[in-house]
Amino acid sequence: MRGALFAATLGASACASTGEPPLPSRPHVVFLDFADGSHGVSAGAEDDATHDVSQLCAADAFARWEAPRLCAAGDRDACRKDVLREVQRYFQPYNVDFTLARPDRRLYTTIVIAPPNEACTFGQRGVAIADCGDVNPSSLGMVFDCHADAASCAVLVAHEAGHAFGLVHSRDPQDVMTPGPEDPALAFRPAPAPTEANACGVAQQSSHATLLRNLGARSGVDP
């Protein structure tokens, strides 16, 4: 999130519509791309996660992400799995799956997790476009502050994924979509709350209701 305005300023012009959560369908998929130094992103007019295209920036390659010692004793693979489990916890009510392997499907969202990058970090802990109305099925966000532990990493990943699914910044300090989230106890809150200034035209947001509308409810889970 590049400040209160950034995540929404460059988003698509459509805004989230109102209505009931859609019927369960094939889950959305989010690829947690822990950078290994082999690739970066190219710049494009809109995000295209399946081709590593970002609307925000271009980078030849992201430096390899290394697990912090407080996460699985510094074991990279084990820490990645810990972060994955924590992120899944935030999104448990919604019809979305997270994976550590690049999906073999046409459309998916990517969250890159990497050390700070000169071209893409913009001095922020994470960046993503707020996809107003969740109209782009192949959004791409980035997290650059993932060097403390799994929980503090996961709340940032959840925040940037929230932008990819149409959420803007909330003024509810208990919501995952508060700017600069740090507390792992945050949640996508059901109560409508005022938002930060945004280009989506959203004055109040229930993060939980918006995700239910844009993603649908997970089968077998009471929304």
Buried (B, 14 or more C-beta within 10 A) or exposed (E): BBBBBBBBBBBBEBBBEEEEBEEEEEBBBBBBBBBEEEBBBBEBEBBBBBEBBBBBBEBEBBBEBBBBEBBBEEEBEBBBBBBBEBBBEBBEBBBBBBEEEEBEEEEBBBBBBBBBBEBBBBEBBBBBBBBBBBBBBBBBBBBBBBBEBBBBBBBBBBBBBBBBBBBBBBBBEBBBBBBBBEEBEBBBBEEBBEBBEBBBEBEEBBBBBBBBBBBBBBEEEEE
